[in-house]
Amino acid sequence: MKLVVLGLSLSSSWGNGHATTFRALLEAFAKRGHDILFLERDVPWYRGQRDLQSPSYCRLEFYGDLPELERWRGEIANADAVVVGSYVPDGVAVGRFVQEVAQGTTAFYDIDTPVTLAKLERGDFEYLSPEIIPGYDLYLSFTGGPTLRHIEQRYGSPAARPLYCSVDADKYQPQDVPQRWDLSYLGTYSDDRQPTVERLLGAVARALPDRRFCVAGPQYPAGIDWPANVERIDHVPPAGHPAFYAASRFTLNVTRADMIKAGWSPSVRLFEAAACGTPIISDVWEGLDQLLTPGSEILLAGITEDVIAALTEISSEQAEGIGRAARARVLREHTARHRAAELERYLTQAPSVRQVAPSEGRLFA
């Protein structure tokens, strides 16, 4: 299969989880014998933070603006499948172009589904608009559960299918490193996650001043009053994630508000930490118990006291057992190899009749 992907970023993992998701998925997809071209918008905030220049499993090319996509018209037209990702700059125009030009299967891969749907309801069409959704043969969604039917019924998608994030099991494994923190959190700052980070880590650190904590990720405001026993790391590149998790007795999973509301929205960090064998303490949302079993494969926390109890009452042996069980579950069900097989199946079984969105001829006149 010849696959063209137009995604937010493959080259830079700075401030986004898209890069690690695409890297794991596409490398596993290439190992199934497919040829891949990834087209990335060349933007300054990723240009200066690139941690992948020449992937071995696909061709990575950059385009400077919408008219420059015309250079790739032939590649897009002749591909067996073309996938457009969420948060692609000028994503609506890019989607129209793909639907106009592509002769193979077209798909929208939403790594931000609850956020996307909330934006659509507000009339915010930053990278997707209602009128182009029916023009994609597939809506591949980071979120499963009832949201899939909503996308089909409310927005007219011919086929909405779950394509959860995953983990590269060859890269994310337990590491033998000294333990530095009792609880860590790895994630880019967001306004809606920060109250949970404060409740489930900041307040815990204040209550347990003899324990060690860490918050890693970019874009945190300088004015946050972190307790003295919370270490801050601005960015951990993907290659450093396994050692980061291994240095943590527990790690925290915090979910954005729109994704909690939708449920069934696991983050890539959830699978990565589990694959590294680090026991996870997570906030609570519908569908989580279908991915990892609470109590034996993951711990759930709603309030500060839940985390304090985990840190002070669970023995090292119990914690290690939870980490091992989560790793085993992820290796059985949630690796990039599993997702690549799902993607291949979805693309080859896509509806043959496309409902092409309205177009006004040549897009970049």
SULRA-V219901 format. One record per residue. RES is the residue in one small letter. PSI is psi in radians with two decimals (none if undefined). OMEGA is omega as a letter, one per 20 degrees, with the letter a starting at -180 (none if undefined). BURIAL is + if it has 24 or more other ideal C-beta (glycine too) atoms within 12 Angstrom, else -. Layout:
{{RES & PSI & OMEGA & BURIAL} {RES & PSI & OMEGA & BURIAL}}
This chain:
{{m & 2.37 & r & +} {k & 2.07 & a & +} {l & 2.30 & r & +} {v & 2.26 & r & +} {v & 2.23 & r & +} {l & 1.78 & a & +} {g & 2.95 & a & +} {l & -0.94 & r & +} {s & 2.40 & r & +} {l & -0.51 & a & +} {s & -0.44 & a & +} {s & 2.22 & r & +} {s & 0.10 & a & +} {w & 2.04 & r & +} {g & 0.24 & r & +} {n & 2.62 & r & +} {g & -0.04 & a & +} {h & -0.73 & a & +} {a & -0.84 & a & +} {t & -0.59 & r & +} {t & -0.87 & r & +} {f & -0.69 & a & +} {r & -0.85 & a & +} {a & -0.80 & a & +} {l & -0.83 & a & +} {l & -0.57 & r & +} {e & -0.74 & r & +} {a & -0.62 & r & +} {f & -0.70 & r & +} {a & -0.62 & r & +} {k & -0.25 & r & -} {r & 0.12 & r & +} {g & 0.19 & a & -} {h & 2.73 & r & +} {d & 2.26 & a & -} {i & 2.34 & r & +} {l & 2.17 & r & +} {f & 2.14 & r & +} {l & 2.14 & a & +} {e & 2.32 & r & +} {r & 2.24 & a & +} {d & 1.75 & a & -} {v & 2.58 & a & +} {p & -0.58 & a & -} {w & -0.37 & r & -} {y & -0.50 & a & +} {r & -0.68 & a & -} {g & 0.00 & a & -} {q & 0.54 & a & -} {r & 2.27 & r & +} {d & 0.22 & r & +} {l & 1.99 & a & +} {q & -0.78 & a & -} {s & 1.46 & r & -} {p & 2.49 & a & +} {s & -0.30 & a & -} {y & -0.09 & r & +} {c & 2.94 & r & +} {r & 2.21 & r & -} {l & 2.11 & r & +} {e & 2.68 & a & +} {f & 2.56 & r & +} {y & 2.48 & a & +} {g & -0.55 & a & -} {d & 3.14 & a & -} {l & -0.81 & r & +} {p & -0.50 & a & -} {e & -0.30 & r & -} {l & -0.37 & r & +} {e & -0.47 & r & -} {r & -0.49 & a & -} {w & 0.24 & a & +} {r & -0.81 & a & +} {g & -0.74 & r & -} {e & -0.75 & a & +} {i & -0.72 & a & +} {a & -0.66 & a & -} {n & -0.04 & a & -} {a & 2.60 & r & +} {d & -0.52 & r & +} {a & 2.56 & r & +} {v & 2.23 & a & +} {v & 2.24 & r & +} {v & 2.29 & a & +} {g & 2.88 & r & +} {s & 2.72 & r & +} {y & 0.27 & r & +} {v & 2.27 & r & +} {p & 2.38 & a & +} {d & 0.71 & a & +} {g & -0.53 & r & +} {v & -0.81 & r & +} {a & -0.70 & r & +} {v & -0.75 & r & +} {g & -0.73 & r & +} {r & -0.74 & r & +} {f & -0.81 & r & +} {v & -0.78 & a & +} {q & -0.52 & r & +} {e & -0.66 & a & +} {v & -0.71 & a & +} {a & 2.37 & r & +} {q & -0.26 & r & +} {g & -2.87 & r & +} {t & 2.43 & r & +} {t & 2.52 & a & +} {a & 2.58 & r & +} {f & 2.17 & r & +} {y & 1.89 & a & +} {d & 1.81 & r & +} {i & 0.03 & a & +} {d & 0.64 & a & +} {t & -0.91 & a & +} {p & -0.64 & r & +} {v & -0.75 & r & +} {t & -0.84 & a & +} {l & -0.65 & r & +} {a & -0.69 & r & +} {k & -0.72 & r & +} {l & -0.72 & r & +} {e & -0.51 & r & -} {r & -0.07 & a & -} {g & 0.34 & r & -} {d & 1.84 & a & -} {f & 0.92 & a & -} {e & -0.76 & a & +} {y & -0.03 & r & +} {l & 2.48 & r & +} {s & 2.69 & a & +} {p & -0.62 & a & +} {e & -0.30 & r & -} {i & -0.16 & a & +} {i & -0.79 & r & +} {p & -0.31 & a & +} {g & -0.22 & r & +} {y & 2.31 & r & +} {d & -0.60 & a & +} {l & 2.49 & r & +} {y & 1.77 & r & +} {l & 2.14 & a & +} {s & 2.29 & r & +} {f & -0.46 & a & +} {t & 2.35 & r & +} {g & -2.63 & r & +} {g & -2.65 & a & +} {p & -0.36 & a & +} {t & -0.58 & a & +} {l & -0.77 & r & +} {r & -0.64 & r & -} {h & -0.75 & a & +} {i & -0.67 & r & +} {e & -0.78 & a & -} {q & -0.70 & a & -} {r & -0.62 & a & -} {y & 0.00 & r & +} {g & 0.39 & r & -} {s & 2.31 & r & +} {p & -0.54 & a & +} {a & 1.91 & r & +} {a & 2.21 & a & +} {r & 2.55 & r & +} {p & 2.30 & r & +} {l & 1.42 & a & +} {y & 2.80 & r & +} {c & 2.99 & a & +} {s & -2.96 & a & +} {v & 2.51 & r & +} {d & 1.80 & a & +} {a & -0.30 & r & +} {d & -0.48 & a & -} {k & -0.52 & a & +} {y & 1.75 & a & +} {q & 2.80 & r & +} {p & 2.50 & a & +} {q & 2.56 & r & -} {d & 1.51 & a & -} {v & 2.74 & r & -} {p & 2.50 & r & -} {q & 2.19 & a & +} {r & -0.52 & a & -} {w & 2.56 & r & +} {d & -0.57 & r & +} {l & 2.31 & r & +} {s & 2.83 & r & +} {y & 2.28 & r & +} {l & 2.00 & r & +} {g & 2.55 & r & +} {t & 2.53 & r & +} {y & 2.44 & r & +} {s & 2.56 & a & +} {d & -0.70 & a & -} {d & -0.34 & r & -} {r & -0.46 & a & +} {q & -0.68 & r & +} {p & -0.62 & r & -} {t & -0.70 & r & +} {v & -0.72 & r & +} {e & -0.75 & a & +} {r & -0.69 & a & +} {l & -0.06 & r & +} {l & -0.94 & a & +} {g & -0.86 & a & +} {a & -0.58 & r & +} {v & -0.73 & r & +} {a & -0.66 & r & +} {r & -0.61 & a & -} {a & -0.40 & a & +} {l & 1.25 & a & +} {p & -0.28 & r & -} {d & -0.06 & r & -} {r & 2.84 & a & +} {r & 2.45 & a & +} {f & 2.83 & r & +} {c & 2.43 & r & +} {v & 2.09 & a & +} {a & 2.35 & r & +} {g & 2.71 & a & +} {p & 2.99 & r & +} {q & 0.29 & r & -} {y & 2.31 & r & +} {p & 2.54 & a & -} {a & -0.39 & a & -} {g & -0.01 & a & -} {i & 2.29 & a & -} {d & 1.47 & r & -} {w & 2.43 & r & +} {p & 2.77 & a & +} {a & -0.45 & a & -} {n & 0.28 & r & +} {v & 2.02 & r & +} {e & 2.43 & r & +} {r & 2.29 & r & +} {i & 2.20 & a & +} {d & -0.66 & a & -} {h & 2.34 & r & +} {v & 1.97 & r & +} {p & 2.75 & a & +} {p & -0.65 & a & +} {a & -0.39 & r & -} {g & -0.08 & a & +} {h & -0.82 & a & +} {p & -0.76 & r & +} {a & -0.61 & r & +} {f & -0.86 & a & +} {y & -0.69 & a & +} {a & -0.46 & r & +} {a & 0.02 & a & +} {s & 2.29 & r & +} {r & -0.74 & r & +} {f & 2.74 & r & +} {t & 2.66 & a & +} {l & 2.39 & r & +} {n & 2.14 & a & +} {v & 2.33 & a & +} {t & 2.48 & r & +} {r & 2.67 & a & +} {a & -0.77 & a & -} {d & -0.58 & a & +} {m & -0.56 & r & +} {i & -0.75 & a & +} {k & -0.73 & a & +} {a & -0.55 & a & +} {g & 3.09 & r & +} {w & 0.65 & a & +} {s & 1.23 & r & +} {p & 2.46 & r & +} {s & 2.79 & r & +} {v & -0.56 & a & +} {r & -0.55 & r & +} {l & -0.84 & a & +} {f & -0.62 & r & +} {e & -0.84 & a & +} {a & -0.73 & r & +} {a & -0.72 & r & +} {a & -0.47 & r & +} {c & -0.05 & r & +} {g & 0.23 & r & +} {t & 2.19 & r & +} {p & 2.40 & a & +} {i & 2.37 & r & +} {i & 2.15 & a & +} {s & 2.66 & r & +} {d & 3.05 & a & +} {v & 2.32 & r & -} {w & 2.70 & a & +} {e & 2.35 & r & -} {g & -0.35 & a & +} {l & -0.66 & a & +} {d & -0.21 & r & -} {q & -0.26 & a & -} {l & -0.75 & r & +} {l & 2.41 & a & +} {t & 2.08 & r & -} {p & 2.42 & r & +} {g & -0.65 & a & -} {s & -0.49 & r & -} {e & -0.26 & r & +} {i & 2.65 & r & +} {l & 2.45 & a & +} {l & 2.53 & a & +} {a & 2.29 & r & +} {g & -0.51 & a & -} {i & 2.91 & a & -} {t & -0.73 & a & +} {e & -0.50 & r & -} {d & -0.73 & a & +} {v & -0.72 & r & +} {i & -0.74 & r & +} {a & -0.71 & r & -} {a & -0.74 & a & +} {l & -0.51 & a & +} {t & -0.34 & a & -} {e & -0.33 & a & -} {i & 2.21 & a & +} {s & 2.85 & r & -} {s & -0.68 & a & -} {e & -0.73 & r & -} {q & -0.76 & a & -} {a & -0.76 & r & +} {e & -0.63 & r & -} {g & -0.70 & r & -} {i & -0.75 & r & +} {g & -0.75 & r & +} {r & -0.73 & a & -} {a & -0.72 & r & +} {a & -0.73 & r & +} {r & -0.79 & r & +} {a & -0.71 & a & -} {r & -0.77 & a & +} {v & -0.72 & r & +} {l & -0.48 & r & +} {r & -0.52 & a & -} {e & -0.33 & a & +} {h & 0.52 & r & +} {t & 2.93 & r & +} {a & -0.53 & r & +} {r & -0.69 & r & +} {h & -0.78 & a & +} {r & -0.65 & r & +} {a & -0.69 & r & +} {a & -0.69 & r & -} {e & -0.78 & r & +} {l & -0.79 & r & +} {e & -0.77 & a & +} {r & -0.77 & a & -} {y & -0.77 & a & +} {l & -0.66 & a & +} {t & -0.37 & a & -} {q & 0.16 & a & -} {a & 2.65 & r & +} {p & 2.46 & a & +} {s & -0.38 & a & -} {v & 2.04 & a & -} {r & 2.43 & r & +} {q & 1.59 & a & -} {v & 2.32 & r & -} {a & 2.68 & r & +} {p & 2.47 & a & -} {s & 2.71 & r & -} {e & 0.83 & r & -} {g & -2.49 & a & -} {r & 2.17 & a & -} {l & -0.69 & a & +} {f & 0.99 & a & -} {a & none & none & -}}
